[in-house]
Structure formats: C-alpha cells, structure tokens
C-alpha cells in the first residue's frame, strides 16, 4: 500500500512538472505577441539542478521550485528564416497560487511583452496597464535587476514610483521576468547561437 502511495505521488509530481511552463496555444499566443512573424521553431531542453545553482548565484534569495526542473520549451519566432524573438512560459508562486506568464523576448534578450496565461490574483488588471509594461519592456536582465530591492525578491522604489500600484503581484512578475531572461540565455545558449548565425 505504501508503495502504491509513493508511485501515485511520483506520477502526480511528474504531471505537475510537465504542466508548468507549458504554452497552451502556441499558434494563438505567438500570433498575438509577434503578429508579423512567419513561423516558429521549438527547442526542448532540460532545466537541471546545475541550472538551479546558476539562478541562486545570479539571483540570490531566489530559487527554482521542484516543478520548474525537467523539460521545458523555448519557441524561436522567425521571419525570412531569421530569428526575430523568443517566447517562453514561466511560472512563479504567489499569494493566489501559481502564476503562469508568457514572455516575449527579442534576440538581444530584452523584454518585448508579456501576458498572463494563468493568474487568479485580482491585481492582474493593474499589471497589464501601460504604466507597468512601459517600466519593464525594453529592459534586459541587468537593467531589470536594478529594480530589485535589497532583499532580492521584491521591487524597489525605483520601479514602484513609475507605476500606480504596490501590488505583491509586481514582485512576482519581476522575479519571473528575471528568471526567464537568465534561463533563456543559459539553458538555450547553444541552440540560439547556432540558429541566429544562420544566413538568410
């Protein structure tokens, strides 16, 4: 009986891990984020314990939870056979449960846009307004990191002074953006380097 229970938990955990960071409707989401694209290619890679250590080193006080380890997909969006951007889904824990965010990133690893795929927080409406998006769009990892407070997990006054909310969801989205940019560069480095070096 104990063996059955253990096997059941393993199946559930694996199912949850597979469910995290999954783009539910790639065609629709990519069309929305990159309306002028022609095609896309997906690359599936494993986020390992070694990757987890890299996150801890570059973003102290941040960590990847169990469900973020395992296989994940990055979508390379193309036009005229050249990469014009990337799409990736990441999840982050919040007071309202798991938040899943679809990120659009340009080839220089700067935020292009984002949309919530799953978010139960009533504060979501505040974060899809222009003020918040303008504060993070166009920023790369290092520039976004300047928005972190000394605790390494919440937004500082520099960011909060630009937007009309001090919602805890701001902290969640900021952490998710930073992890997304970092992991995209680290995990898919070889694939993106080879792809972007292709000639038209």
N, C-alpha and C positions, 0 to 999 in steps of 0.2 A: 504493500500500500504506500509506504514511504517512497519507494522507487517510482511508482506511478505519479505521485505528487511532484517529485523532483523533475521528472520528464515533462510534466504538464507546465511547470514553471519555466523550464528551458524553452519550450515551444512558444509560450506567451512572450517571454523576453525577446526571443528571436523575431517574432512577429512585430513587436513594438519597435525593435531596432530597424527592421525593414520599412516600417511605416514612417519613421522620422525622416525628414529631409527629402521627401518624395514629391516631385512635381506632378500634381494630379491630372492636369490637362496641358501638356507641353505645347501643343499647337496653338490653343487659345491664349495661353499666358505669354508665349513668345511673340505672337501677333500683336498683343497689347503693348508689350514692353519695347518691341522693335518692329514697328509697323512697316518699315521699308526693307526688311530682311528678305532673302530669297530662300534660305534653307538653314538647317542646323545639324550639328553632329553631337552625339552624346559620348562622354567618356566616363566610364565607371571605375572608380578606384577605391581602395580600402583606407579608411581612416584608422590608424593603429594607435597602440599605446605610446609609440615613439612620437607620433604626431601630437598626442595629448601633452607630452612633455614640452614640445615646442610651443604650444599655446600657453602653458604655465610659465615658460621662460619669457615670452614676449608680452603676455598679458597677466602679470602677477595678480593673484586673488581670483582669477578666472579659471574655469576647468571645463572639460567636456564630460557630460554625463554619459552613463552607460549606453543609452540609445543613440548617441552620436558616433559611437565606434562602429566599424563594419563598412559595408559597401555603400557608396554614395555616388551621385551622378552630377556631372557638370555639363551644361549644354553650351556649345560654342556656336554662336549665331553668325551666319555668313551672308555675304553679298558679293557677287562676282568672284566666288571661290576664295574670298578672303575673310578672315575673322573680323567682325565689327563689334563684338561684345560677347559677354558670357551671362548665363542665367543659372542661378543656384538657389536651392531652398535650404534654409537652416532653421532649426528650432531652438527655442530658449524658454526656460521655465519662468513663470510669472505668478503673481498672486491669484490669477484667474485661470491657472492651468497652463498647458503647453501652448506657446505662440509659434506659429509657423509663418515665416516671411520669405517671399520670393524676391530675390535680389537681381537687379540688372547691373552689370559691371562693364566698363569699357576696357579696351585692350591695354590701357595703361593702369589698370586696376584702381579705377576711381568709380565711385557710386554714380550710376546713371538714374536709377529709380528703384522703387520697391513697392510691393503690395502685400497685404496680409492674405495669406491662404487660409489661416485658421487663427482666430483671436476672439475670445469671449469677453474681453475687457470692454466696458462701456466707454473707456477713454480712447478707444481706437479712432473714433471720428476726429479727435483733436490732432492726431499724428499724421493723418493723410491730407491735412490742410497745407497750403503753400508755405507758411512760415517755417514749419518743421522740415519739410522737404528741401527748401532752399538752404537750410542750415547744413545739410549733410550731402546733398548732391554735388558732385564735382570734387569731393574730397577723397584722398587715398588713405591708407592705413595710418601713416604718420600724422596726417592732419586731423583725422578723426580721433586719434589717440589724445590729442590736445584737449579734447572735450571731456576727458575722464577726470573725475575728482581724485584726491589723494588716496581714497580707499580702493581705487582701481576698478570699481564696479558700478559707480553711479556718475551721472552727468554733473559737470561743474557749472559755475555761474556763467561762464563764457557762453555755453550753449543755452542754458535756461533763460538768459537775458535776451536771446534772439527769438524766442518762441512764447506763445501765450499760455503755456501750461507747465506745471511742475509735476505732471503725472509720473508715477512709477514706471509706466509703460515706456517712457522716454529712456530710462535706464536699460530696460530690456532690449529695445530696438538698437540702442547704441552698442551694447555688448554683442548683439547678434551681428551687426554690421562689421565690427572689428574682427570677430572670429571668421566671418565669411571672407573678408578680404585676405586675411592671413592664410586661411586654409586653402583658398583658391590658388594662391601663389605657391604654397609649399607642396600640396598634395598633387596638383596637376601641372607642376612646373615643366616636366619633360614633354608632356603632350602639347601644351600650349606653345612651348618654344618651337617644337617641330612644325606645328600647324601654322603659326604666324610667319614662319620663314618660307613657307611655300610661295612660289611665284604665281602671279595671276595668269 
